[in-house]
Amino acid sequence: MYINQTQVNDMIFILQRIENLENKFQSLQIEHQNMKSRLTYLEYDLHPENQRLSDENTNFRQEVDYSSEDYCTNEDSWQHEH
């Protein structure tokens, strides 16, 4: 069976397209893995950090000198007004 030049060119074109798709697929796999890593960070690593900051904020609020002004009460009343 004889393959003419047009068929060879078509096969080369198809092989190039397949290689291009393989490269894109690999790139998508890498991007997907990066997104999974970021999501894992947001779900697991960031949650304890937010809890720590929340606890720290609560501690700061409790340390306010209540003799001059009640910070929490004023803040709460301001939120009710606005």
Buried (B, 14 or more C-beta within 10 A) or exposed (E): EEEEEEEEEEEEEEEEEEEEEEEEEEEEEEEEEEEEEEEEEEEEEEEEEEEEEEEEEEEEEEEBEEEEEEBEEEEEEEEEEE
